[in-house]
């Protein structure tokens, strides 16, 4: 296949990273415009606005916002959020266990968009709230069905962190904390030498059409190695993240009472995946038409314990990793499609995927490779038992991880739109937006 449309944003950007699988969200549409962030070649933060009618782009450089700590550190993601009730665009950038970087536009920026973007359309960088923990990694914005905006991030470090969650008040232009330890680090985990601290690595956090908030995650026992990741976990909230229930619907945490979701909260493990299965953290989740979660990740079929415990596994692990698809039905049962075969894999290992579903609940799992973007497709009518694999682009487009898609544009127009990295001759890298009509993609896969 080829994209239905390619928007080349910049042909020479920061070459070491400009994407992350944990960018929720990296690219967002509202009204007639689409917004995204990236790092310019000189490490300056750039806001992109694309006119969805003409596909012309504008770029706004924030000269005061640039990579400040270890600029080759690919954890330093950039995310955007929207609060339509006051017409503001929100931005957060440049984190890996450091103070929060956050700002928002002036009211009406989205709802009455200026002809040309300017720096004075945005407020100064600011704290979320004075009480919010400032050690920030992996910030993410997400909205409920009423367009209320929420913010979540990890505080602490890999293998030793808690999760902060906040809600935006569009009427006052302020944030309030829901939790500073939604997923707490506490508990004892015997399979990893009685580890007494961890962090929850989220796939995605999404509201469904009925206002239920879904979360899936893996726990990481130590930052030293992702071999300590384990199990697929699931919980949901029906009151905007204040109280949380397990897969069976039993309340396991009430944040208003200073409770947290912890390692031994009952009923949160929905698929046992032991340590040294090398299950990847921070992959992807989406919801189907019945508001049921679907997860795309990768891991080994059987655990492998290396002789030396290092961050990354030996080559034999990379050679045997496979993508997996897990999903929940309306009765709460979880299923696995098993390891998804990947024909003609030429590189060592696989990459973090993203997952989307069409209106008929057919699944598309896409990821980046050295040969370009590829995808697996399976159909609900076949119980996701048969997978077709397609090449979406040639090797001119690639990322280390798949960028999350524009959820708003997919829901409104059926267009799968995500950011891609162009790789030209030499070291130059570019930033582009790729559009696919999801209906055409699914038709090709049949």
matplotlib code that plots the C-alpha trace (Angstrom):
import matplotlib.pyplot as plt

x = [0.0, 0.8, -0.6, -3.6, -1.9, 1.6, 2.2, 5.9, 6.3, 10.1, 12.9, 15.6, 14.6, 16.3, 17.8, 17.8, 14.0, 10.8, 8.2, 7.4, 4.8, 3.8, 2.8, -0.9, -1.6, 1.0, -1.4, -4.9, -7.6, -10.2, -12.4, -10.6, -7.1, -4.7, -2.0, 1.3, 4.7, 8.2, 11.8, 13.6, 17.1, 18.4, 16.5, 13.8, 10.2, 7.9, 4.1, 2.6, -0.9, -2.3, -5.4, -7.5, -9.3, -6.2, -3.5, -1.3, 0.8, 2.0, 4.9, 5.5, 8.9, 9.1, 12.6, 12.5, 11.5, 14.3, 15.9, 17.7, 18.9, 20.6, 19.1, 19.7, 17.4, 14.4, 12.1, 11.6, 8.2, 6.0, 2.2, -0.7, -4.2, -7.4, -10.1, -12.9, -15.0, -12.5, -10.9, -7.4, -4.5, -2.3, 1.3, 3.8, 7.4, 10.9, 10.7, 12.6, 12.5, 12.7, 10.4, 7.2, 7.2, 3.6, 1.8, -1.6, -2.9, -5.1, -8.8, -10.4, -7.3, -9.0, -12.6, -11.7, -8.3, -6.1, -5.1, -1.5, -0.2, 2.0, 3.9, 1.5, -1.3, 0.3, 0.7, 4.1, 5.3, 3.6, 3.1, 0.0, -0.8, 1.5, 0.7, 1.5, 4.8, 7.4, 9.4, 7.7, 8.1, 5.7, 3.0, -0.2, -3.4, -6.8, -10.5, -13.8, -16.7, -17.9, -14.4, -13.2, -9.4, -7.3, -3.6, -1.5, 2.2, 4.7, 6.5, 9.6, 11.7, 11.5, 10.8, 10.1, 7.3, 3.7, 1.1, -0.3, -3.7, -5.3, -8.5, -8.8, -11.5, -12.2, -14.4, -11.5, -8.5, -7.1, -6.1, -7.0, -5.4, -7.3, -4.4, -0.7, -0.4, -3.1, -0.8, 1.4, 4.8, 4.2, 4.0, 6.2, 6.7, 8.3, 9.1, 11.6, 13.7, 10.9, 11.0, 9.5, 9.0, 7.8, 6.0, 3.0, 3.8, 0.6, -0.4, -3.2, -5.8, -9.1, -12.7, -15.4, -18.8, -20.5, -18.0, -16.0, -12.3, -10.2, -6.5, -4.2, -0.6, 2.4, 4.4, 8.1, 10.1, 13.4, 14.7, 17.8, 16.0, 12.7, 13.0, 11.3, 8.1, 5.2, 1.5, -1.3, -3.3, -6.7, -8.9, -11.6, -13.3, -16.9, -16.5, -13.6, -10.8, -11.8, -12.8, -11.5, -12.8, -11.1, -12.1, -15.0, -16.4, -15.2, -14.0, -10.3, -9.3, -11.0, -8.7, -10.9, -9.8, -6.1, -6.3, -4.3, -4.2, -1.3, 0.5, -1.8, -5.1, -7.4, -8.6, -6.3, -4.2, -6.1, -3.3, -0.4, 2.8, 5.8, 9.0, 11.6, 8.9, 10.3, 6.8, 7.3, 5.9, 4.0, 2.5, -1.1, -4.8, -8.0, -11.7, -14.2, -17.8, -18.9, -16.5, -14.3, -10.5, -8.1, -4.3, -1.4, 2.0, 4.9, 6.7, 8.1, 5.9, 8.0, 10.3, 14.0, 16.5, 19.8, 23.1, 23.7, 20.9, 21.2, 18.7, 18.3, 18.2, 20.6, 19.9, 18.1, 15.3, 14.9, 14.7, 11.8, 9.6, 6.1, 3.3, 0.2, -3.4, -5.4, -9.0, -12.0, -15.6, -18.7, -18.9, -15.4, -13.6, -10.2, -8.8, -5.5, -5.0, -1.6, 1.7, 1.0, 3.2, 5.2, 6.3, 9.5, 10.9, 14.3, 15.5, 16.4, 13.5, 10.2, 8.9, 6.2, 2.9, -0.3, -3.8, -6.9, -10.3, -12.8, -16.6, -17.0, -14.4, -11.8, -8.3, -5.3, -2.0, 0.7, 4.4, 7.6, 10.4, 13.6, 11.6, 8.9, 5.6, 3.8, 0.5, -1.3, -5.0, -7.6, -11.4, -14.0, -16.1, -13.3, -12.7, -9.3, -8.0, -6.4, -3.9, -2.9, 0.3, 0.7, 3.5, 2.0, 5.1, 8.5, 11.7, 11.5, 9.3, 10.2, 10.3, 11.7, 8.1, 4.7, 3.3, -0.2, -2.8, -5.1, -8.1, -10.4, -9.8, -10.3, -13.6, -14.8, -13.5, -12.4, -8.8, -5.9, -3.4, -0.1, 3.4, 6.2, 9.9, 11.5, 15.0, 16.8, 20.3, 22.9, 21.9, 19.1, 15.7, 12.4, 8.9, 5.8, 2.1, 0.7, -3.0, -4.7, -8.3, -9.0, -11.7, -9.3, -6.6, -9.1, -10.3, -6.7, -6.2, -9.1]
y = [0.0, 3.7, 6.5, 8.3, 11.5, 12.5, 15.9, 16.7, 19.0, 19.4, 17.7, 18.2, 17.6, 16.4, 13.1, 11.0, 10.9, 12.6, 10.2, 7.7, 4.9, 6.6, 9.9, 10.0, 12.1, 13.3, 14.4, 15.8, 17.4, 19.9, 21.8, 22.4, 22.0, 19.2, 19.9, 18.1, 18.8, 17.9, 18.8, 20.9, 20.2, 22.7, 21.1, 23.8, 22.7, 23.3, 23.3, 22.2, 23.3, 21.6, 22.9, 19.9, 21.6, 22.7, 20.5, 23.5, 23.7, 26.4, 26.0, 27.9, 27.7, 28.1, 29.4, 29.2, 25.5, 23.2, 19.9, 20.6, 17.4, 14.6, 15.6, 12.1, 10.6, 9.2, 9.2, 12.9, 12.8, 15.7, 15.6, 17.9, 18.0, 20.0, 21.5, 22.5, 24.2, 27.0, 26.5, 25.9, 23.8, 22.2, 21.1, 19.2, 18.3, 17.2, 14.8, 12.0, 12.3, 16.1, 19.1, 19.4, 21.4, 22.5, 25.4, 26.1, 28.5, 31.4, 30.7, 30.5, 29.4, 26.2, 27.5, 30.8, 29.9, 32.8, 33.2, 32.9, 31.3, 33.5, 33.1, 35.5, 33.0, 31.0, 31.5, 31.2, 27.8, 26.9, 24.3, 22.1, 22.7, 23.7, 20.3, 18.2, 16.1, 17.7, 14.6, 13.9, 11.2, 10.1, 12.8, 12.1, 14.0, 12.3, 13.4, 11.9, 11.8, 15.3, 16.6, 17.2, 17.0, 14.8, 14.6, 11.7, 11.1, 8.9, 10.4, 8.6, 6.4, 3.1, 0.3, 2.8, 5.2, 6.3, 7.6, 11.2, 12.0, 15.4, 17.0, 20.3, 22.9, 24.7, 27.2, 28.5, 27.4, 25.4, 21.9, 19.8, 16.6, 13.3, 11.2, 11.4, 7.6, 6.1, 3.1, 2.8, 1.3, -0.7, -4.5, -7.6, -9.6, -13.0, -14.0, -11.2, -11.7, -10.3, -7.0, -4.3, -1.5, -1.1, 1.1, 0.7, 1.1, 2.1, 1.1, 3.7, 5.2, 5.8, 6.8, 4.9, 6.2, 5.5, 7.4, 4.4, 5.0, 1.9, 1.3, -1.6, -1.9, -4.1, -3.8, -3.2, -4.4, -2.8, -0.1, -2.3, -4.6, -4.8, -8.6, -7.7, -6.6, -9.0, -9.7, -7.8, -5.9, -4.2, -1.9, 0.7, 3.6, 4.9, 8.2, 9.9, 8.1, 8.4, 4.9, 1.9, -1.6, -4.8, -7.0, -8.5, -5.2, -5.2, -1.9, -2.1, 1.5, 4.7, 7.6, 9.9, 7.7, 7.8, 4.2, 3.2, 0.3, -1.9, -5.0, -7.3, -5.6, -8.6, -9.4, -7.0, -9.6, -10.6, -12.5, -14.1, -13.3, -14.1, -12.2, -12.9, -13.2, -9.8, -8.3, -4.7, -1.8, 1.2, -0.4, 0.2, -0.2, 0.8, 0.2, -1.5, -0.6, -2.5, -0.4, -3.4, -2.9, -4.5, -4.5, -4.8, -5.7, -8.1, -10.7, -14.3, -17.3, -18.8, -17.1, -16.9, -16.1, -14.7, -15.5, -11.8, -9.6, -6.5, -3.9, -5.5, -9.2, -11.3, -11.7, -15.0, -13.1, -10.5, -13.2, -14.9, -11.9, -11.8, -9.3, -10.3, -9.2, -9.4, -8.4, -8.4, -9.3, -7.7, -10.4, -9.7, -12.7, -12.0, -13.7, -13.9, -14.4, -16.0, -14.9, -13.2, -14.5, -11.9, -13.0, -11.7, -10.1, -8.9, -7.1, -8.3, -8.0, -6.1, -2.7, -1.3, -1.3, 0.8, -0.6, 0.8, -0.7, 0.1, 0.4, -3.4, -4.0, -5.4, -4.8, -3.1, -3.3, -1.2, -0.7, 0.7, -1.2, -0.5, -1.5, 1.1, 0.9, -2.5, -3.7, -6.9, -7.0, -9.5, -9.6, -9.8, -12.2, -14.6, -14.1, -12.6, -16.1, -15.2, -12.4, -10.6, -8.5, -5.5, -3.0, 0.5, 2.4, 1.7, 2.3, 6.0, 6.2, 4.7, 5.2, 3.2, 3.0, 3.5, 6.9, 7.0, 8.1, 11.1, 9.7, 12.6, 12.4, 8.6, 8.9, 11.8, 10.9, 7.3, 8.5, 6.8, 9.7, 9.4, 10.9, 9.3, 9.9, 10.3, 9.0, 10.5, 9.8, 10.5, 11.4, 13.9, 13.0, 14.6, 14.8, 13.9, 13.1, 10.0, 9.5, 6.2, 5.7, 2.9, 1.4, 1.0, -0.5, -3.1, -3.9, -4.4, -6.9, -9.1]
z = [0.0, -0.1, 2.1, 0.8, 1.7, 2.8, 4.5, 4.7, 7.7, 7.9, 6.0, 8.6, 12.2, 15.5, 14.3, 17.4, 18.3, 17.4, 18.5, 21.2, 21.6, 24.9, 23.2, 24.1, 22.2, 19.6, 17.0, 17.6, 15.4, 16.3, 13.9, 10.6, 12.0, 13.1, 15.7, 16.4, 18.1, 17.2, 17.9, 15.2, 14.1, 16.6, 19.5, 19.6, 20.2, 17.2, 17.0, 13.7, 12.6, 9.4, 7.7, 7.0, 4.1, 2.1, 3.9, 4.2, 7.3, 9.7, 12.1, 15.3, 17.0, 20.8, 21.1, 24.9, 24.9, 23.9, 24.9, 28.1, 29.6, 27.6, 24.3, 22.8, 25.5, 23.5, 26.6, 26.1, 24.5, 23.4, 23.7, 23.0, 24.5, 23.8, 26.0, 23.6, 26.3, 26.6, 23.2, 24.5, 23.2, 25.9, 25.4, 27.5, 26.5, 27.5, 30.5, 32.0, 35.8, 35.7, 36.5, 34.5, 31.3, 30.5, 28.9, 27.3, 24.7, 25.4, 25.4, 22.0, 20.1, 19.0, 18.6, 16.9, 15.4, 14.4, 10.8, 11.8, 15.0, 17.2, 20.5, 22.2, 21.6, 24.4, 28.1, 29.8, 30.9, 34.3, 36.9, 36.8, 40.4, 43.3, 45.0, 41.9, 42.1, 39.9, 39.0, 35.6, 33.0, 30.2, 30.4, 28.5, 27.8, 27.2, 27.0, 28.0, 25.7, 27.0, 25.9, 29.5, 29.6, 31.9, 32.4, 33.7, 34.3, 36.2, 39.2, 40.3, 38.2, 36.3, 38.7, 41.5, 40.6, 41.2, 38.8, 39.0, 37.5, 37.2, 35.7, 33.9, 34.8, 31.6, 33.4, 35.5, 33.4, 36.3, 37.1, 40.2, 41.3, 41.4, 42.6, 43.2, 43.4, 41.3, 40.6, 43.7, 43.8, 47.0, 47.5, 47.5, 44.3, 45.1, 41.5, 41.2, 44.4, 46.6, 44.8, 47.1, 44.6, 40.9, 38.6, 36.3, 32.6, 30.9, 27.4, 26.9, 29.1, 27.4, 28.1, 26.3, 25.0, 28.3, 30.4, 31.7, 31.9, 30.9, 31.8, 30.9, 32.0, 32.9, 36.1, 36.0, 39.0, 38.3, 35.9, 35.3, 32.8, 31.0, 31.6, 35.0, 33.2, 33.9, 33.3, 31.6, 34.1, 33.7, 35.8, 35.1, 36.7, 36.3, 38.1, 36.2, 37.9, 41.6, 42.4, 40.4, 39.8, 38.8, 35.8, 37.8, 38.7, 42.4, 43.8, 44.5, 45.2, 46.3, 45.7, 47.8, 50.8, 49.8, 48.4, 45.4, 42.9, 44.1, 43.1, 45.0, 44.3, 43.5, 40.0, 38.1, 36.3, 33.2, 31.4, 33.3, 31.5, 33.8, 34.2, 31.5, 28.9, 27.8, 27.5, 26.3, 28.3, 27.0, 23.9, 22.9, 23.7, 21.9, 22.4, 20.1, 19.3, 22.5, 24.6, 25.2, 25.3, 22.8, 23.6, 21.2, 22.7, 22.1, 24.1, 24.1, 24.0, 26.8, 29.3, 28.7, 31.5, 30.3, 31.9, 32.6, 33.8, 31.6, 30.4, 26.9, 26.3, 24.1, 20.3, 20.8, 22.6, 19.9, 17.3, 19.0, 20.1, 18.5, 18.5, 20.5, 20.5, 23.7, 24.1, 26.5, 25.7, 27.1, 29.8, 31.0, 29.5, 28.1, 25.0, 23.1, 19.4, 20.3, 18.7, 15.4, 12.6, 10.8, 7.3, 5.8, 8.9, 7.9, 11.0, 14.4, 16.8, 16.5, 17.5, 19.7, 17.9, 17.9, 17.5, 15.8, 15.1, 12.4, 12.8, 12.4, 15.2, 12.7, 14.1, 12.6, 14.4, 12.9, 13.7, 12.3, 10.8, 8.9, 5.8, 6.6, 8.3, 8.4, 9.8, 10.9, 10.2, 11.6, 11.4, 14.1, 12.0, 12.2, 15.9, 15.0, 14.0, 10.7, 10.2, 7.0, 7.0, 4.8, 4.0, 4.5, 3.2, 1.8, 3.7, 3.2, 6.3, 9.6, 13.3, 16.2, 17.6, 16.0, 16.7, 18.2, 15.7, 15.6, 17.5, 16.6, 12.9, 12.8, 14.7, 12.5, 9.1, 9.2, 8.5, 10.2, 10.6, 12.4, 12.3, 10.5, 10.2, 6.8, 6.3, 3.4, 2.1, 4.8, 8.3, 7.6, 9.1, 8.4, 10.0, 8.1, 8.7, 6.9, 6.2, 5.3, 4.8, 7.2, 5.1, 2.2, 4.4, 5.7, 2.2, 1.0, 3.8, 2.7]

ax = plt.figure().add_subplot(projection="3d")
ax.plot(x, y, z, "-o")
ax.set_aspect("equal")
plt.show()
